[in-house]
Structure formats: structure tokens, C-alpha cells
């Protein structure tokens, strides 16, 4: 099974100079919890999640309309391609504890996004023992607590 058969598309994106308010609105409008961040040429350069927005708003103690996406986005971006095998994408998600992977074209432009929801829906439809076990293992690996040192948000100073 290739990623292109499961990925969600089209994918909503944002830019580093957009405000967190704009990113949150876009997530709400597209019923998603993450947006690939793209540069002026449309190439993926990062990712911002609903959690990133919340934690940055808390630590910055400013309104979302005054904080740029660049302050909250993750610059470490894990991606896959539409022709990649599903098991390769699952390994990427498991190893990096990520729930969503932008699917990019040859020019690094997002063309879709593969999510845990996409994988779970596929597994439910297949009802194959091996598929169910792989999905459970992927969920388990992604949901393990991360070491405290990896936390990005800093408590605000009073």
C-alpha cells in the first residue's frame, strides 16, 4: 500500500509570517490539528500544531494575533512521498513520535498529509491481523511519553 492511497488532500498550509491566529483559523476551517509551514516558493520548511500554538501562546503571554507562526513552528520536518510504502511512513511516525507527516512532491511542496487517523481508518477497513498489530505498534510508539528535556515551551515569567 502506497501513502498516496491513504493521505488526506488537499493539505492546508501556512507561512512563517502568518499569525498564530491565522494558523488556528485555518486549522478550524480545515478540521485539522497541524499545518505544514511553507516558504514563498511553496516548499515545506516546518510544521505547526494546535499544541504548538497553545504552548507558545502560554509561554509568550501575548494574543495569538501578535505572535508569528515562526515562533511556534517546528523546524525539524519529517516528510514522505506519495509513492512511499505505508510501512515506511509508519516507521517514520513511530521513530519520531509524530502523528502527522506531510506528503511532498519532488519540489518539496506539500501535496497531502498522512495522519494517524488515515492509518486507523485503513486498518479498520482491512480487518487483517497483521495490519491491526502494526497500527497498534505505531500508536504505542508515537504515544510514549517524551523525555522532559525535549519539551519546547518555557514557562512564562511573572
Biotite code that builds the C-alpha atoms (Angstrom):
import biotite.structure as struc

atoms = struc.array([
    struc.Atom([0.000, 0.000, 0.000], chain_id="A", res_id=1, res_name="UNK", atom_name="CA", element="C"),
    struc.Atom([1.347, 3.417, -1.002], chain_id="A", res_id=2, res_name="UNK", atom_name="CA", element="C"),
    struc.Atom([0.950, 6.600, 1.013], chain_id="A", res_id=3, res_name="UNK", atom_name="CA", element="C"),
    struc.Atom([-0.945, 8.309, -1.836], chain_id="A", res_id=4, res_name="UNK", atom_name="CA", element="C"),
    struc.Atom([-3.901, 5.946, -1.380], chain_id="A", res_id=5, res_name="UNK", atom_name="CA", element="C"),
    struc.Atom([-4.364, 6.963, 2.268], chain_id="A", res_id=6, res_name="UNK", atom_name="CA", element="C"),
    struc.Atom([-3.163, 10.548, 2.533], chain_id="A", res_id=7, res_name="UNK", atom_name="CA", element="C"),
    struc.Atom([-5.601, 13.363, 3.160], chain_id="A", res_id=8, res_name="UNK", atom_name="CA", element="C"),
    struc.Atom([-5.701, 16.005, 0.463], chain_id="A", res_id=9, res_name="UNK", atom_name="CA", element="C"),
    struc.Atom([-5.674, 18.804, -0.291], chain_id="A", res_id=10, res_name="UNK", atom_name="CA", element="C"),
    struc.Atom([-3.469, 19.953, 2.564], chain_id="A", res_id=11, res_name="UNK", atom_name="CA", element="C"),
    struc.Atom([-3.877, 23.373, 4.158], chain_id="A", res_id=12, res_name="UNK", atom_name="CA", element="C"),
    struc.Atom([-0.638, 25.267, 4.800], chain_id="A", res_id=13, res_name="UNK", atom_name="CA", element="C"),
    struc.Atom([0.567, 28.480, 6.391], chain_id="A", res_id=14, res_name="UNK", atom_name="CA", element="C"),
    struc.Atom([3.631, 30.714, 6.176], chain_id="A", res_id=15, res_name="UNK", atom_name="CA", element="C"),
    struc.Atom([6.170, 31.617, 8.877], chain_id="A", res_id=16, res_name="UNK", atom_name="CA", element="C"),
    struc.Atom([4.999, 35.251, 8.882], chain_id="A", res_id=17, res_name="UNK", atom_name="CA", element="C"),
    struc.Atom([1.329, 34.357, 9.396], chain_id="A", res_id=18, res_name="UNK", atom_name="CA", element="C"),
    struc.Atom([-0.027, 34.926, 12.873], chain_id="A", res_id=19, res_name="UNK", atom_name="CA", element="C"),
    struc.Atom([-0.928, 32.066, 15.170], chain_id="A", res_id=20, res_name="UNK", atom_name="CA", element="C"),
    struc.Atom([-4.491, 33.370, 14.989], chain_id="A", res_id=21, res_name="UNK", atom_name="CA", element="C"),
    struc.Atom([-4.470, 32.817, 11.215], chain_id="A", res_id=22, res_name="UNK", atom_name="CA", element="C"),
    struc.Atom([-2.995, 29.330, 11.641], chain_id="A", res_id=23, res_name="UNK", atom_name="CA", element="C"),
    struc.Atom([-5.610, 28.420, 14.263], chain_id="A", res_id=24, res_name="UNK", atom_name="CA", element="C"),
    struc.Atom([-8.402, 29.686, 11.995], chain_id="A", res_id=25, res_name="UNK", atom_name="CA", element="C"),
    struc.Atom([-7.045, 27.644, 9.102], chain_id="A", res_id=26, res_name="UNK", atom_name="CA", element="C"),
    struc.Atom([-6.922, 24.531, 11.310], chain_id="A", res_id=27, res_name="UNK", atom_name="CA", element="C"),
    struc.Atom([-10.512, 25.129, 12.385], chain_id="A", res_id=28, res_name="UNK", atom_name="CA", element="C"),
    struc.Atom([-11.714, 25.697, 8.810], chain_id="A", res_id=29, res_name="UNK", atom_name="CA", element="C"),
    struc.Atom([-9.981, 22.527, 7.592], chain_id="A", res_id=30, res_name="UNK", atom_name="CA", element="C"),
    struc.Atom([-10.776, 20.327, 10.618], chain_id="A", res_id=31, res_name="UNK", atom_name="CA", element="C"),
    struc.Atom([-7.121, 19.551, 11.238], chain_id="A", res_id=32, res_name="UNK", atom_name="CA", element="C"),
    struc.Atom([-4.632, 19.905, 14.067], chain_id="A", res_id=33, res_name="UNK", atom_name="CA", element="C"),
    struc.Atom([-1.468, 20.659, 12.117], chain_id="A", res_id=34, res_name="UNK", atom_name="CA", element="C"),
    struc.Atom([-0.301, 22.682, 9.143], chain_id="A", res_id=35, res_name="UNK", atom_name="CA", element="C"),
    struc.Atom([2.861, 22.364, 7.103], chain_id="A", res_id=36, res_name="UNK", atom_name="CA", element="C"),
    struc.Atom([4.654, 25.712, 7.046], chain_id="A", res_id=37, res_name="UNK", atom_name="CA", element="C"),
    struc.Atom([5.801, 26.739, 3.566], chain_id="A", res_id=38, res_name="UNK", atom_name="CA", element="C"),
    struc.Atom([8.159, 29.409, 2.268], chain_id="A", res_id=39, res_name="UNK", atom_name="CA", element="C"),
    struc.Atom([7.421, 31.851, -0.559], chain_id="A", res_id=40, res_name="UNK", atom_name="CA", element="C"),
    struc.Atom([8.096, 29.168, -3.185], chain_id="A", res_id=41, res_name="UNK", atom_name="CA", element="C"),
    struc.Atom([5.646, 26.761, -1.515], chain_id="A", res_id=42, res_name="UNK", atom_name="CA", element="C"),
    struc.Atom([8.355, 24.435, -0.193], chain_id="A", res_id=43, res_name="UNK", atom_name="CA", element="C"),
    struc.Atom([7.763, 22.832, 3.193], chain_id="A", res_id=44, res_name="UNK", atom_name="CA", element="C"),
    struc.Atom([10.061, 24.262, 5.866], chain_id="A", res_id=45, res_name="UNK", atom_name="CA", element="C"),
    struc.Atom([8.353, 23.251, 9.090], chain_id="A", res_id=46, res_name="UNK", atom_name="CA", element="C"),
    struc.Atom([5.192, 22.206, 10.858], chain_id="A", res_id=47, res_name="UNK", atom_name="CA", element="C"),
    struc.Atom([2.910, 23.911, 13.376], chain_id="A", res_id=48, res_name="UNK", atom_name="CA", element="C"),
    struc.Atom([0.389, 22.014, 15.501], chain_id="A", res_id=49, res_name="UNK", atom_name="CA", element="C"),
    struc.Atom([-2.527, 23.073, 17.645], chain_id="A", res_id=50, res_name="UNK", atom_name="CA", element="C"),
    struc.Atom([-0.406, 22.136, 20.660], chain_id="A", res_id=51, res_name="UNK", atom_name="CA", element="C"),
    struc.Atom([2.463, 24.329, 19.417], chain_id="A", res_id=52, res_name="UNK", atom_name="CA", element="C"),
    struc.Atom([0.015, 27.235, 19.232], chain_id="A", res_id=53, res_name="UNK", atom_name="CA", element="C"),
    struc.Atom([-1.277, 26.662, 22.770], chain_id="A", res_id=54, res_name="UNK", atom_name="CA", element="C"),
    struc.Atom([2.154, 26.248, 24.334], chain_id="A", res_id=55, res_name="UNK", atom_name="CA", element="C"),
    struc.Atom([3.605, 29.276, 22.544], chain_id="A", res_id=56, res_name="UNK", atom_name="CA", element="C"),
    struc.Atom([0.633, 31.448, 23.472], chain_id="A", res_id=57, res_name="UNK", atom_name="CA", element="C"),
    struc.Atom([1.082, 30.382, 27.098], chain_id="A", res_id=58, res_name="UNK", atom_name="CA", element="C"),
    struc.Atom([4.828, 30.983, 27.187], chain_id="A", res_id=59, res_name="UNK", atom_name="CA", element="C"),
    struc.Atom([4.729, 34.282, 25.262], chain_id="A", res_id=60, res_name="UNK", atom_name="CA", element="C"),
    struc.Atom([1.726, 35.653, 27.175], chain_id="A", res_id=61, res_name="UNK", atom_name="CA", element="C"),
    struc.Atom([0.582, 37.579, 24.093], chain_id="A", res_id=62, res_name="UNK", atom_name="CA", element="C"),
    struc.Atom([-2.552, 37.394, 21.923], chain_id="A", res_id=63, res_name="UNK", atom_name="CA", element="C"),
    struc.Atom([-2.396, 34.918, 19.030], chain_id="A", res_id=64, res_name="UNK", atom_name="CA", element="C"),
    struc.Atom([-2.808, 37.780, 16.563], chain_id="A", res_id=65, res_name="UNK", atom_name="CA", element="C"),
    struc.Atom([0.552, 39.193, 17.733], chain_id="A", res_id=66, res_name="UNK", atom_name="CA", element="C"),
    struc.Atom([2.651, 36.016, 17.510], chain_id="A", res_id=67, res_name="UNK", atom_name="CA", element="C"),
    struc.Atom([4.063, 34.751, 14.215], chain_id="A", res_id=68, res_name="UNK", atom_name="CA", element="C"),
    struc.Atom([3.976, 31.091, 13.223], chain_id="A", res_id=69, res_name="UNK", atom_name="CA", element="C"),
    struc.Atom([7.793, 31.165, 13.071], chain_id="A", res_id=70, res_name="UNK", atom_name="CA", element="C"),
    struc.Atom([7.860, 31.464, 16.892], chain_id="A", res_id=71, res_name="UNK", atom_name="CA", element="C"),
    struc.Atom([5.837, 28.255, 17.341], chain_id="A", res_id=72, res_name="UNK", atom_name="CA", element="C"),
    struc.Atom([6.670, 26.028, 14.383], chain_id="A", res_id=73, res_name="UNK", atom_name="CA", element="C"),
    struc.Atom([8.884, 23.005, 14.494], chain_id="A", res_id=74, res_name="UNK", atom_name="CA", element="C"),
    struc.Atom([11.746, 23.427, 12.051], chain_id="A", res_id=75, res_name="UNK", atom_name="CA", element="C"),
    struc.Atom([12.612, 19.741, 12.221], chain_id="A", res_id=76, res_name="UNK", atom_name="CA", element="C"),
    struc.Atom([10.376, 18.400, 9.481], chain_id="A", res_id=77, res_name="UNK", atom_name="CA", element="C"),
    struc.Atom([9.776, 14.735, 8.736], chain_id="A", res_id=78, res_name="UNK", atom_name="CA", element="C"),
    struc.Atom([8.167, 14.086, 5.350], chain_id="A", res_id=79, res_name="UNK", atom_name="CA", element="C"),
    struc.Atom([7.339, 11.280, 2.984], chain_id="A", res_id=80, res_name="UNK", atom_name="CA", element="C"),
    struc.Atom([6.459, 10.958, -0.696], chain_id="A", res_id=81, res_name="UNK", atom_name="CA", element="C"),
    struc.Atom([3.222, 9.767, -2.263], chain_id="A", res_id=82, res_name="UNK", atom_name="CA", element="C"),
    struc.Atom([4.873, 6.640, -3.673], chain_id="A", res_id=83, res_name="UNK", atom_name="CA", element="C"),
    struc.Atom([6.443, 5.616, -0.349], chain_id="A", res_id=84, res_name="UNK", atom_name="CA", element="C"),
    struc.Atom([5.160, 2.392, 1.153], chain_id="A", res_id=85, res_name="UNK", atom_name="CA", element="C"),
    struc.Atom([2.842, 2.765, 4.139], chain_id="A", res_id=86, res_name="UNK", atom_name="CA", element="C"),
    struc.Atom([5.140, 0.751, 6.400], chain_id="A", res_id=87, res_name="UNK", atom_name="CA", element="C"),
    struc.Atom([7.974, 3.221, 5.713], chain_id="A", res_id=88, res_name="UNK", atom_name="CA", element="C"),
    struc.Atom([5.747, 6.133, 6.747], chain_id="A", res_id=89, res_name="UNK", atom_name="CA", element="C"),
    struc.Atom([4.608, 4.232, 9.850], chain_id="A", res_id=90, res_name="UNK", atom_name="CA", element="C"),
    struc.Atom([8.244, 3.670, 10.847], chain_id="A", res_id=91, res_name="UNK", atom_name="CA", element="C"),
    struc.Atom([8.952, 7.374, 10.379], chain_id="A", res_id=92, res_name="UNK", atom_name="CA", element="C"),
    struc.Atom([5.992, 8.246, 12.602], chain_id="A", res_id=93, res_name="UNK", atom_name="CA", element="C"),
    struc.Atom([6.938, 5.674, 15.248], chain_id="A", res_id=94, res_name="UNK", atom_name="CA", element="C"),
    struc.Atom([10.633, 6.556, 15.401], chain_id="A", res_id=95, res_name="UNK", atom_name="CA", element="C"),
    struc.Atom([9.953, 10.277, 15.672], chain_id="A", res_id=96, res_name="UNK", atom_name="CA", element="C"),
    struc.Atom([6.754, 10.134, 17.735], chain_id="A", res_id=97, res_name="UNK", atom_name="CA", element="C"),
    struc.Atom([4.748, 12.184, 15.258], chain_id="A", res_id=98, res_name="UNK", atom_name="CA", element="C"),
    struc.Atom([1.066, 11.882, 14.433], chain_id="A", res_id=99, res_name="UNK", atom_name="CA", element="C"),
    struc.Atom([1.108, 13.612, 11.055], chain_id="A", res_id=100, res_name="UNK", atom_name="CA", element="C"),
    struc.Atom([3.521, 13.514, 8.126], chain_id="A", res_id=101, res_name="UNK", atom_name="CA", element="C"),
    struc.Atom([3.371, 15.967, 5.227], chain_id="A", res_id=102, res_name="UNK", atom_name="CA", element="C"),
    struc.Atom([3.488, 14.225, 1.856], chain_id="A", res_id=103, res_name="UNK", atom_name="CA", element="C"),
    struc.Atom([5.676, 16.237, -0.505], chain_id="A", res_id=104, res_name="UNK", atom_name="CA", element="C"),
    struc.Atom([6.365, 16.290, -4.232], chain_id="A", res_id=105, res_name="UNK", atom_name="CA", element="C"),
    struc.Atom([9.775, 16.374, -5.928], chain_id="A", res_id=106, res_name="UNK", atom_name="CA", element="C"),
    struc.Atom([9.987, 20.141, -5.275], chain_id="A", res_id=107, res_name="UNK", atom_name="CA", element="C"),
    struc.Atom([9.378, 19.733, -1.525], chain_id="A", res_id=108, res_name="UNK", atom_name="CA", element="C"),
    struc.Atom([5.843, 21.136, -1.850], chain_id="A", res_id=109, res_name="UNK", atom_name="CA", element="C"),
    struc.Atom([3.110, 19.572, 0.307], chain_id="A", res_id=110, res_name="UNK", atom_name="CA", element="C"),
    struc.Atom([0.548, 17.633, -1.742], chain_id="A", res_id=111, res_name="UNK", atom_name="CA", element="C"),
    struc.Atom([-1.160, 15.864, 1.151], chain_id="A", res_id=112, res_name="UNK", atom_name="CA", element="C"),
    struc.Atom([-0.739, 14.758, 4.725], chain_id="A", res_id=113, res_name="UNK", atom_name="CA", element="C"),
    struc.Atom([-0.717, 11.276, 6.225], chain_id="A", res_id=114, res_name="UNK", atom_name="CA", element="C"),
    struc.Atom([-2.233, 11.126, 9.706], chain_id="A", res_id=115, res_name="UNK", atom_name="CA", element="C"),
    struc.Atom([-2.785, 8.516, 12.370], chain_id="A", res_id=116, res_name="UNK", atom_name="CA", element="C"),
    struc.Atom([-6.488, 8.858, 11.588], chain_id="A", res_id=117, res_name="UNK", atom_name="CA", element="C"),
    struc.Atom([-5.851, 7.893, 7.954], chain_id="A", res_id=118, res_name="UNK", atom_name="CA", element="C"),
    struc.Atom([-3.936, 4.799, 9.064], chain_id="A", res_id=119, res_name="UNK", atom_name="CA", element="C"),
    struc.Atom([-6.530, 3.811, 11.673], chain_id="A", res_id=120, res_name="UNK", atom_name="CA", element="C"),
    struc.Atom([-9.399, 4.098, 9.156], chain_id="A", res_id=121, res_name="UNK", atom_name="CA", element="C"),
    struc.Atom([-7.459, 1.955, 6.693], chain_id="A", res_id=122, res_name="UNK", atom_name="CA", element="C"),
    struc.Atom([-6.712, -0.686, 9.335], chain_id="A", res_id=123, res_name="UNK", atom_name="CA", element="C"),
    struc.Atom([-10.342, -0.798, 10.414], chain_id="A", res_id=124, res_name="UNK", atom_name="CA", element="C"),
    struc.Atom([-11.457, -1.396, 6.820], chain_id="A", res_id=125, res_name="UNK", atom_name="CA", element="C"),
    struc.Atom([-8.877, -4.121, 6.245], chain_id="A", res_id=126, res_name="UNK", atom_name="CA", element="C"),
    struc.Atom([-9.562, -6.159, 9.377], chain_id="A", res_id=127, res_name="UNK", atom_name="CA", element="C"),
    struc.Atom([-6.362, -8.134, 8.882], chain_id="A", res_id=128, res_name="UNK", atom_name="CA", element="C"),
    struc.Atom([-4.451, -9.423, 11.896], chain_id="A", res_id=129, res_name="UNK", atom_name="CA", element="C"),
    struc.Atom([-1.090, -8.122, 10.690], chain_id="A", res_id=130, res_name="UNK", atom_name="CA", element="C"),
    struc.Atom([-2.444, -4.688, 9.838], chain_id="A", res_id=131, res_name="UNK", atom_name="CA", element="C"),
    struc.Atom([-4.111, -4.274, 13.241], chain_id="A", res_id=132, res_name="UNK", atom_name="CA", element="C"),
    struc.Atom([-0.919, -5.253, 15.063], chain_id="A", res_id=133, res_name="UNK", atom_name="CA", element="C"),
    struc.Atom([1.173, -2.799, 13.014], chain_id="A", res_id=134, res_name="UNK", atom_name="CA", element="C"),
    struc.Atom([-1.249, 0.036, 13.718], chain_id="A", res_id=135, res_name="UNK", atom_name="CA", element="C"),
    struc.Atom([-1.292, -0.704, 17.444], chain_id="A", res_id=136, res_name="UNK", atom_name="CA", element="C"),
    struc.Atom([2.520, -0.772, 17.486], chain_id="A", res_id=137, res_name="UNK", atom_name="CA", element="C"),
    struc.Atom([2.631, 2.558, 15.641], chain_id="A", res_id=138, res_name="UNK", atom_name="CA", element="C"),
    struc.Atom([0.164, 4.145, 18.073], chain_id="A", res_id=139, res_name="UNK", atom_name="CA", element="C"),
    struc.Atom([2.096, 2.761, 21.038], chain_id="A", res_id=140, res_name="UNK", atom_name="CA", element="C"),
    struc.Atom([5.438, 4.108, 19.798], chain_id="A", res_id=141, res_name="UNK", atom_name="CA", element="C"),
    struc.Atom([4.045, 7.541, 18.997], chain_id="A", res_id=142, res_name="UNK", atom_name="CA", element="C"),
    struc.Atom([2.200, 7.898, 22.286], chain_id="A", res_id=143, res_name="UNK", atom_name="CA", element="C"),
    struc.Atom([5.122, 7.067, 24.588], chain_id="A", res_id=144, res_name="UNK", atom_name="CA", element="C"),
    struc.Atom([5.989, 9.962, 26.908], chain_id="A", res_id=145, res_name="UNK", atom_name="CA", element="C"),
    struc.Atom([8.892, 12.021, 25.654], chain_id="A", res_id=146, res_name="UNK", atom_name="CA", element="C"),
    struc.Atom([11.864, 12.789, 27.872], chain_id="A", res_id=147, res_name="UNK", atom_name="CA", element="C"),
    struc.Atom([11.395, 16.076, 29.745], chain_id="A", res_id=148, res_name="UNK", atom_name="CA", element="C"),
    struc.Atom([14.454, 17.616, 28.067], chain_id="A", res_id=149, res_name="UNK", atom_name="CA", element="C"),
    struc.Atom([12.680, 17.618, 24.689], chain_id="A", res_id=150, res_name="UNK", atom_name="CA", element="C"),
    struc.Atom([9.886, 19.933, 25.810], chain_id="A", res_id=151, res_name="UNK", atom_name="CA", element="C"),
    struc.Atom([9.905, 23.162, 23.781], chain_id="A", res_id=152, res_name="UNK", atom_name="CA", element="C"),
    struc.Atom([7.645, 25.544, 25.689], chain_id="A", res_id=153, res_name="UNK", atom_name="CA", element="C"),
    struc.Atom([9.129, 27.574, 28.509], chain_id="A", res_id=154, res_name="UNK", atom_name="CA", element="C"),
    struc.Atom([7.043, 28.715, 31.470], chain_id="A", res_id=155, res_name="UNK", atom_name="CA", element="C"),
    struc.Atom([6.286, 32.393, 31.372], chain_id="A", res_id=156, res_name="UNK", atom_name="CA", element="C"),
    struc.Atom([7.990, 34.631, 33.874], chain_id="A", res_id=157, res_name="UNK", atom_name="CA", element="C"),
    struc.Atom([5.766, 36.605, 36.203], chain_id="A", res_id=158, res_name="UNK", atom_name="CA", element="C"),
])
